[in-house]
Amino acid sequence: MYTQIWSKYLPIIKILLKRSANGNQTLELNRIDFERAGTGRKAGYKFLIEFALGRTLNVLSGIPLAKDLADTMLADAGIKEILLKGHYEVALNTRFQLSIKNVTPAEQIPAE
């Protein structure tokens, strides 16, 4: 249902995933795109997707908006390659702001 909309945002999401190594990233989405495609909820949508090593960690079956985003991201070879290298949280708040957070633990630098 939302796959076409998420596909439109994929190039930006890919850039923000790369930039998330330096800090949290936020993307303002067009609310109207989602309201037209969905059930017309004006209140907004809210979800959190956790990715680790190229897979989702949480169950998204009850949230079509989140499931479509996760499926769309994992279907993109470039994004999947990025997701394979770490642990990320992708969240949408009710103001249609998508936040991307790299929560990969910092590797311990061996003492010399």
C-alpha positions in Angstrom: 0.0 0.0 0.0 2.8 2.4 0.9 5.7 0.9 -1.0 5.5 3.4 -3.9 5.7 6.3 -1.4 8.6 4.8 0.4 10.4 4.1 -2.9 10.3 7.9 -3.6 12.2 8.5 -0.3 14.7 5.7 -0.6 17.6 7.8 -2.1 17.4 10.2 0.8 17.0 7.5 3.4 20.2 5.9 2.0 22.1 9.1 2.4 20.8 9.6 5.9 21.7 6.0 6.9 25.3 6.8 5.9 25.3 10.1 7.7 23.9 8.5 10.9 27.4 7.3 11.8 28.0 10.9 12.8 24.7 11.5 14.6 21.0 11.1 14.5 19.3 12.1 11.2 15.8 13.4 10.6 13.7 13.6 7.4 10.5 15.6 7.1 8.0 13.5 5.1 5.0 14.8 3.1 1.9 14.0 5.3 -0.5 14.3 2.3 1.3 11.5 0.5 0.5 9.1 3.3 -3.0 10.3 4.0 -3.9 9.8 0.4 -2.5 6.3 0.2 -3.8 5.1 3.6 -6.9 5.2 5.6 -6.9 9.0 5.8 -5.8 9.2 9.5 -5.2 12.8 10.2 -3.6 12.2 13.6 -0.5 10.7 12.1 1.3 7.5 12.4 4.0 6.3 14.8 6.4 3.4 14.7 9.9 2.1 15.4 11.8 -0.3 13.3 15.0 -1.9 14.6 17.4 -3.3 12.0 20.4 -5.4 13.0 22.8 -7.1 10.5 20.3 -6.6 7.7 17.2 -7.9 9.4 14.3 -6.4 11.3 14.3 -7.2 15.0 10.8 -6.3 15.9 7.4 -7.6 14.5 5.8 -5.2 12.1 2.9 -7.2 10.8 0.3 -5.0 12.5 1.7 -1.7 11.1 1.5 -1.7 7.3 3.3 1.6 7.0 6.3 0.3 8.9 6.2 -3.1 7.3 6.2 -1.5 3.8 9.2 0.7 4.8 11.2 -2.2 6.1 10.4 -4.3 3.1 11.3 -1.5 0.7 14.6 -0.8 2.5 15.6 -4.4 2.6 14.8 -4.8 -1.1 17.3 -2.1 -2.0 20.8 -3.6 -2.5 22.6 -0.4 -1.4 20.6 0.1 1.7 20.7 -3.6 2.6 24.5 -3.4 2.4 24.5 -0.5 4.9 22.1 -2.3 7.2 24.3 -5.4 7.2 27.1 -3.5 8.9 25.3 -2.4 12.0 22.3 -1.8 14.2 19.9 1.0 13.3 16.6 2.4 14.6 14.2 4.0 12.1 11.3 5.8 13.7 8.3 7.8 12.5 6.6 10.3 14.8 3.1 11.7 14.6 4.5 14.8 12.9 5.7 12.7 9.9 9.3 13.1 10.9 11.4 10.0 10.1 14.4 9.7 12.4 17.4 7.4 11.7 19.7 6.5 14.5 22.8 4.4 14.3 22.9 2.4 17.5 25.8 0.2 16.6 28.0 -0.2 19.6 31.4 1.5 19.2 34.1 -1.1 18.7 36.6 -1.3 21.5 40.1 -0.1 20.3 42.7 -2.6 21.5 45.2 -1.1 23.9 48.8 -1.1 22.6 
